[in-house]
């Protein structure tokens, strides 16, 4: 098909077509905006999941450290408890510097 001698104004045709089908243009824009919102929402959700996993790992690390500290505390308090029992029941005590006796073995 030849259009000899005709001059088409593409911009005028597009504007005329868009104004004639306002509802279709509006729905198309809403679809595009909705797609962009879905992409942004998915990205935000993934970022939050990454942060959540990092915080859960940190919580696990802190929990392990806390358990180790509890074990260390129990070990240290066990010595204090034994020392207190020895002082009370057997009437034993740590000697002072003047009471210490050094034994040399040849």
Secondary structure, 3 states (H helix, E strand, C coil): CCCCCCCCCHHHHHHHHHHHCHHHHHHHHHHHHHHHHHHHHHHHHHHHHHHHHHHHHHHHHHHHHHHHHHHHHHHHHHHHHHHHHHHHHCCCCCCCCCCCCCCCCC
